[in-house]
Every structure is written in structure tokens, then in C-alpha cells.
Amino acid sequence: MQEVTLKFKNSKAMEALLDFAKKLDIAVEKKVPIQKSKNPANPDHDKLPITFAKQPDVTALAGIWKDRELSLEDLRKEAWADRL
């Protein structure tokens, strides 16, 4: 099978060509360009789907267990009830 690589700046032109290729029964593979990370120390940091992880704020969880009477034993029983 012969292959051709086309690069587009205009997404409308690319969509038109893909539509035309479908009509001619041409197999088309779209490849998404890989973006370089802005954080060289941790290249996967920019790819995180969690929006708050880019600027984590641990104080947001402060007081989450306030006024709740829970012990480690209670948590273990709830989490591991059928496995203990």
C-alpha cells in the first residue's frame, strides 16, 4: 500500500479532503502532533487531566474531617470490612 503524508494549517481544508477521501474509499489515519512539555523536570505534568493539579492547593482539604468522630479502626472496618 502506498502512503502519503499531508500537513494542514487550515482545518477546513483537512476536513474537506478527509470527506473526499471517504467518498473514494481511501483509508485515512489521523495523527495528533505531540506537544512538548513546558515542565522539563516532569514532562507528564502538563498532560494531567486534573485541572487543579497544575497549581495544587493542599489547604483546600483543611478541616475535611473536622467535627467527625472517626478512628483509624473505624476507617479500617469500613474500608476492609469483608477482607479482615
Secondary structure, 3 states (H helix, E strand, C coil): CCCCCCCCCCHHHHHHHHHHHHHCCCCCCCCCCCCCCCCCCCCCHHHCCCHHHHCCCHHHHCCCCCCCCCCHHHHHHHHHCCCC
